[in-house]
């Protein structure tokens, strides 16, 4: 009986590990695809949650927290979200992630990665 439980646990572990790897690869592919498409799509692209003010507020609050944890300065982040071009790029990037199947949380994480890339380019 103990061997049976052990075998089931090992199989479950292998399945969960495979699922998590696949999920990670899909996220990375979505971010890379959105980064490639950002310059070729029209500027007024918005995620579906854009008309929900509470969702927008949550998006910015969580995005700011993630960006600060990644070492992006608050001044850099504030400059991006306070300018129309910056918010348009943020919304456009989130919409591209969403179009590729990303969840709301994945859109936030991907957008923080996008901002980090801009931060790194700006501070080399």
N, C-alpha and C positions, 0 to 999 in steps of 0.2 A: 504494500500500500504506500509506503514511504517513497519507494522508487517511482511509482506511478505519479505521485504528486510532484516529485522532483522533475520528472520528464515533462509534465504539463507546464511547470514553472519555466523550464528552459525553453520550451517551444514558445510560450507567451513572451518571454524576454526577447527572443530572436525576432518574433513578429513585430513587437513594439519598436525595437531598434531599427528594423527595416522601414517601418512606417515613418519614424522620426527622420531618418536619413532622406527618404523620398520627399517629405515635407520641406526639409531644409533645402534640397536641390531645387524644388519648385519655387520657393521663396527667392533664392538667388537668381534663378532664371527670370522671374518676374521683374526683379529690380534691374537686372541687366537689360532686359527688353524695354522697360520703361525709359531707362537712360538713353538707349539708342533712339527711341521714338520721340523723345521730348522736343527735339529740334525740327521734326518733320510734320507734326500735327498742328492743327489750328489752336490759337491761344485761348479761346473761350471754352475749352474742354473742362468740365467740372465733374466731381464725383457725385453719385446719386444722393448722398446725404448732405450735399452742399446747401440745400434750402432749409435744413433743420439747424436752427441757431445753436441749440444745446449741443448737437453733435459737432458743430464747428468749434465751439468753445472747448469741448472735451479734446478734440483733435489737437488744437493749439497748446493746451495745457500739458497734455501727455507728450507731444512733440518737443516742447521746450524742455521738459524734464529729461527726456532721452538725449537730446542734443547736449545739454549741460553735463550729463553723465559721460558723454563721449568726448568731453574736453573742448567743446565748441564754446567760445565766449558768449556771454549774455548779450554783449554789444553787437556781435556779428548776427546772432539770431534775431535780435530786435530790429536791426537794420533790414533784414530780409522780410520779416512779417509786417513792418511798417510801410514798406514801399509797394506800390501796386504791381510792379513787375515781379517782385519777390513772391507776393501772395499768389499771383497768377501762375508762376512756375510751380509753387507748392501744390496748388489745387490741380494743376494739369498733371503733375507727376502722380498724385494720389489717384486721379481719374484713370490714368494709364495703368496703374497697378490694379485698380478695381476691374478694369476692362479685361485684364489678364487673369482674373479670378481671385485676386487677393482679398482677404478679409479686412475689416476696418483696422484691426490691430496690425496686420501686416502692412497696410498702407502707411500707418504711422511709423512703423519701424523702417520701412523702405524709404520713406521721405526723410527720416533722420539720417539714413545712410547717404542719401542724395545731398543733403545739406553738409554732411561731413566731407564729402568729396569736394564740394565747393570751398569749404573751409580750408582743406588741405591744399587745394590749388592756389588759394588766395594767400596762404602763409608758408609758401616754400621759399 
